[in-house]
Amino acid sequence: MLIDIFHDPVCPWCRIGIKHLFDALAQCPEKEVDIRWHPFILDNTVPADGYEFHSFMRNRKGIKAQELQNLFDSTQYAGEAAGVKLNFDKIRLAVNTKLSHRLITLAPAKIKNDVVEAIYKAYFEDGLNIGDIEVLIAIGRAYQMDSRELRLQLSDDAAVKAFVAESIFARPNGINSVPFFIINNKVKINGSHSVEMFLQALNRAALIEIPAKIW
């Protein structure tokens, strides 16, 4: 079974949706799954140093401080129900995620899913700047990735620009928000639906022959 996941590590609903998907997959141990991670950069205009998080979010949403806090509270409750932590009080910066997507691509297949989770945890639980190369090298090093090689690869502007281009490519191809999941190149799920919804989609996709398509 092939699953394409379009996501952005600063998106709390991506973390919730991914958790629901993996919980559903845990109930289908007989299924052999190949997961492909795709970048969907929510805002590539954010500079490397980031913006102050709360003011950025107020301006982006066009809401006042109390409304933003209510939004954070409801999203945090949804995360708790899914079994993930979303500690908005710890987040200090709205960050650019292109380097974090690059790290995911560089991670070997056997540790890629763990690196994805480590990036989400670094942002939503530890409040770290996942647009900072030192933070990302530390994450990679924790999974035995070579620090020197990582520094060179994460500093490769041409490679990073390619990921930005892929993120832009997703939009005219019908992917306008994340999380977005495509199972066996056919069954599409837009949003962080329930575990039960993912189970239904997985069972439906298992009956479909994978058509030839490259994302």
Steps between C-alpha positions, in 0.01 A plus 500: 500500500627843404417809708598852398487756781502873429571693818682785672667454841357827637144381433340360819225327303767323298639353820152390607415353159830314472445352847152383397641340186772313688249387763288361218802328344581341836164322475597359158838333568452272202527792259844579357517876473732733310465860621619796292525840671438813293564863595217749515655821627220706651690829486836521327515877559595443864871592536766268636488672840121461515232735633364540851246220510193648665500830312561314174205271565270787600583683178472188287160407642378856538389440858561647845716350775213331689360352181842362418529348847159336458619357168816366662299346785259316271784374281695387805197304624473332160867408525454353846211289374725370222789434738736778391624808685452847356661741743426837342627682811853376426504610137682832462553518126302451180767333286583417141481122454690446176812370679297263716345354184850465358610304808203264459601431141862438598408255777544132404175309451537293816507809724300747289171464691687543830674814373163645395363441849814647658458820296135537602594433863781755491256769391178418680641362826840663538431830321819476293566685176476220243614745235838524670771281350659423839170370640453279194855367511444406865184311404683317223793420728262340750419248225865438407499727195842651429514860628761626254320354199168634626639850533619493140172361368280736700711792377451405134278784373423328169369189674290704742348698211396170341290421806337838487412428137347164594288668765375750244432215253250341739258793492399501131465122527206523740685509832418834660520420870665252732504237625418326174532125451488294181479123538597280207495807275119491513334543839537858624452631852510874561535591867567334835209257503432235763682168532179330385493712184858405422423132558215520251725672247777243547258212450352667193843570354610139555248395235646738242788420269754780526483711182819643360547852633795688642452786744 
